[in-house]
Amino acid sequence: MSISHDTTLRGFASDNYSGVHPEILEAIARANGGHQGAYGDDHYTAKLDELARETFGSQAAIFPVFNGTGANVTALQSLLPRWGAVICASTAHINVDENGAPERIGGMKLLPVDAEDGKLTPELIDREAWGWGDEHRAQPLAVSITQATELGTVYTPQEIEAITSHAHSKGMRVHLDGSRLGNAAASLGVPLRALTTDVGVDIVSLGGTKNGMLLGEGVLTLHTELAADMKYLRKMNMQLGSKMRFISAQLLELYGTDLWHRSASHSNAMAALLGQAVQGSQGAELVYPVQANGVFAQLPNAVADKLRETFRFYDWDRAAGHVRWMCSFDTTEDDVRAFIAALNSELAAHHAK
């Protein structure tokens, strides 16, 4: 088969734009020989169960699914009755980017709260944590946080523990959208467990695709009672893979080795390099601190449009001139320096007009 795209093309639009990590491809190839049981009755999924307990605690289990939307919806459904509601940041992926899936497929109501840096606090949660027993109001029974957040900021373990303690005291459970959990853990220099099990999180959408997998995520349950019904929810939500061994093998390679940490540390470092350049530029400035693998900057829309002719990336808030640049496991220093040179050139040309 001939290659039909330009493999030298680089961009900063999303860590989903990158290819598959070579070590993940090798893991898929190793899993490909012979016959294995379908629907999770295979060697790799059994090993993934062991890895979940070793990494996240004796009650932990990982349920492979196809994508992040499926992971989020299925995880949240497991926490709620039909009349349940989820408190989340207004910028949360479940509120902005799931195209109604939590509401239409999950059957839940979202209660978004504005959070300036994308991070909820007990005080912010309390803006929507009310109305229990009122049949006219969807019952707030879960809180969803994102780590790292959609604004590139990172919760410390202490901040998450404050949220879980507060939520649990009010009878709510806590979901963590961890599509970039590895980036947050690498940024803070802590193990994955320190941001999940050890601080009271109940269930996690465990990232895969943004970290170099071909496809797939995991629903990580941290309590035995949540695992009991997960296999039924996963099937009902069309997230049960028949050849599950190929998703499980990828998750095993990512989280059963130091690959997650190496990839996250590298993409974080590239974002830090880009962020430092923005701080030293004339005409662009950082909107949020660079704490993971995302850089949010403000610059003239005309400059952003010109840059996009060579490097693809997204507007974050067009009216405010905010853009988002994401780095990936395969972003190189040369990529960043080429982008910085183009940015400075376009800024200079814009200000010379």
Buried (B, 14 or more C-beta within 10 A) or exposed (E): EEEEEEEEEBBBBBBEBBEBBEBBBEBBEEBEEEEBEEBBEBBBBBBBBEBBEEBBBEBBBBBBBBBBBBBBBBBBBBBBEEEBBBBBBBBBBBBEEBEEBBBEBBBBBBBBBEBEBBBBBBEBBBEBBEBEEEEEBBBBBBBBBBBBBBBBBBBBBEBBBBBBEBBBEBEBBBBBBBBBBBBBBBBBEBBBBBBBBBBBBBBBBBBBBBBBBBBBBBBBBBBEEBBEEBBEBBEEBEBBBEBBBBBBBBBBBBBBEEBBBBBBBBBBBBBBBBBBBBEEBEBBEBBBBBBBBBBBBBBBBEBBEBBBEEBBBBBBEEEEBBBBBBBBBBBEEEBBEBBBEBBBEBBEEBEEE
